Structures are given as structure tokens and as C-alpha cells.
């Protein structure tokens, strides 16, 4: 597969018009183009004319005044990167009807209706844009095969019921902000539940991790430690100290040995439990 990368010589990293034209003329059979362009100074729409076989195009850190500046010659394009290009709207994206993956992070996009014209869109990355309305999700529901979506860093993602709203409106999405959606894939549901529960109280998780770290260090370096491989060896299984009535780890408390899922252990360590039993022989 032919591929071709453009590297600008200007201080800002953008290709000059002469460099852009030279790169386009270098190979009419290229299927991939990469470079930072400036649609304010020259016609970026020549991409599709000069490179009719283009399947993927990476224009990160470009100056793109409008998606329309890309022209109408990219109908075969499947993957497009437009991260950090100063884009404020997606008007004109319908000129690339076969697009399957769109990466448009760190821009100023707030309205998503143009994306409804992309029936083949599977992956959409809009991290750190300006999407704030839950109603915009209905536009994405018109993309029947959309399975991977990133909206982290948008005002919308700060809503308390954000994930549920999205799940209800776009049931095809299996991964949201790099985390699996509950119910989208039964095999991933346990993982999704653990990750969502952990994310609900990060400060408490950080505190628990600090306790685990101290406990492991103490177990590995403390005098009189059990030999490696024993049932109480923290270097093998790990341990969490019991907490006093105020939630602080007790220096004299008996460690609780855990195995398997660390996330489940951390979650259970924050739940009230019954009377603790001291292991025989201690």
C-alpha cells in the first residue's frame, strides 16, 4: 500500500503551498497522506483530485477553516484525522459518505447534526470539544454502526447521567471514553461495572491504593515477614490493613489477604463488614 507523509519546513510545522503541491504530485497512487496543511493560504481540496485512491488522511495540527475546504474528491476516504485544526463545525463532512473513522479531538465543535449523513461511521473521537446538549446525541443515533465514541472533555460529559443518557439514545455504542458500556457486550459487563464503580469515588480509590502500596512495602521489608509464597505474603497476594473507626489504617490491625480482582478488593474494603476473624496461629 502506497503511503506518503508531508513534513513542512516552516517554523509552525505547516506545509507551504509549494511543498503541498510537490507532495501531491509525487505519487498519484498514494492511499495515505499525512501532513499539516493551511486551507487559509491554498486549496487543500486538491487532495482528492491529485490522490484519487486516498483511503486515509492525517491532517492533525493543520489550519482548516471549514470541512468544506477538503473538497468533494475524497469519496473513497475511510479514515480521517483532524485533531487540533481549529474546526468549529462539521458542515461538509457529508462529502465523504464512506467515512468509517473520524478523529476530530481538541477543536471547537458543538453541533453534531452533519454526522448523521455518515451511515458507515464506526469510530468517532470528539474529545475536548464544546458539545453541551444531550439532544446532540440524537444526531449520532442516525449512525447505525457507531460503536466507539469519545466525548470526554466536552461539557456534556460532566452531566451526572451522561453514560445512561448516551446508552439510551445510542444503543449501538459499545465503548464510551475508552470504557465498555454496560449491556453492550455481556462478556465485558463485569469489567464495565468494576470500572464505573471505581470511577465514582476516585479520591477514596487513591487512598486505598496508598494503603496497598504501604502494606506491600511493609510486607516485603518488615522483620519477621512470612516466607515468600506463604498465604500471608503480600508480595504474592497483597494485603489491606484493617481501618480504625475513622477509616484510617490501624498500625496494629491484622492484614486481610486478597487474591484476584484488585478493583473488587478495593471496593469491598470500603464497605462495612461484620466482625473480623483473626487467622489461626496469629
C-alpha positions, 0 to 999 in steps of 0.5 A, a space after each residue: 500500500 502506497 503511503 506518503 507523509 508531508 513534513 513542512 519546513 516552516 517554523 509552525 510545522 505547516 506545509 507551504 503551498 509549494 511543498 503541498 503541491 510537490 507532495 501531491 504530485 509525487 505519487 498519484 497512487 498514494 492511499 495515505 497522506 499525512 501532513 499539516 496543511 493551511 486551507 487559509 493560504 491554498 486549496 487543500 481540496 486538491 487532495 482528492 483530485 491529485 490522490 484519487 485512491 486516498 483511503 486515509 488522511 492525517 491532517 492533525 495540527 493543520 489550519 482548516 477553516 471549514 470541512 468544506 475546504 477538503 473538497 468533494 474528491 475524497 469519496 473513497 476516504 475511510 479514515 480521517 484525522 483532524 485533531 487540533 485544526 481549529 474546526 468549529 463545525 462539521 458542515 461538509 463532512 457529508 462529502 465523504 459518505 464512506 467515512 468509517 473513522 473520524 478523529 476530530 479531538 481538541 477543536 471547537 465543535 458543538 453541533 453534531 447534526 452533519 454526522 448523521 449523513 455518515 451511515 458507515 461511521 464506526 469510530 468517532 473521537 470528539 474529545 475536548 470539544 464544546 458539545 453541551 446538549 444531550 439532544 446532540 446525541 440524537 444526531 449520532 443515533 442516525 449512525 447505525 454502526 457507531 460503536 466507539 465514541 469519545 466525548 470526554 472533555 466536552 461539557 456534556 460529559 460532566 452531566 451526572 447521567 451522561 453514560 445512561 443518557 448516551 446508552 439510551 439514545 445510542 444503543 449501538 455504542 459499545 465503548 464510551 471514553 475508552 470504557 465498555 458500556 454496560 449491556 453492550 457486550 455481556 462478556 465485558 459487563 463485569 469489567 464495565 461495572 468494576 470500572 464505573 464503580 471505581 470511577 465514582 469515588 476516585 479520591 477514596 480509590 487513591 487512598 486505598 491504593 496508598 494503603 496497598 502500596 504501604 502494606 506491600 512495602 511493609 510486607 516485603 521489608 518488615 522483620 519477621 515477614 512470612 516466607 515468600 509464597 506463604 498465604 500471608 505474603 503480600 508480595 504474592 497476594 497483597 494485603 489491606 490493613 484493617 481501618 480504625 473507626 475513622 477509616 484510617 489504617 490501624 498500625 496494629 490491625 491484622 492484614 486481610 489477604 486478597 487474591 484476584 480482582 484488585 478493583 473488587 478488593 478495593 471496593 469491598 474494603 470500603 464497605 462495612 463488614 461484620 466482625 473480623 476473624 483473626 487467622 489461626 496461629 496469629 
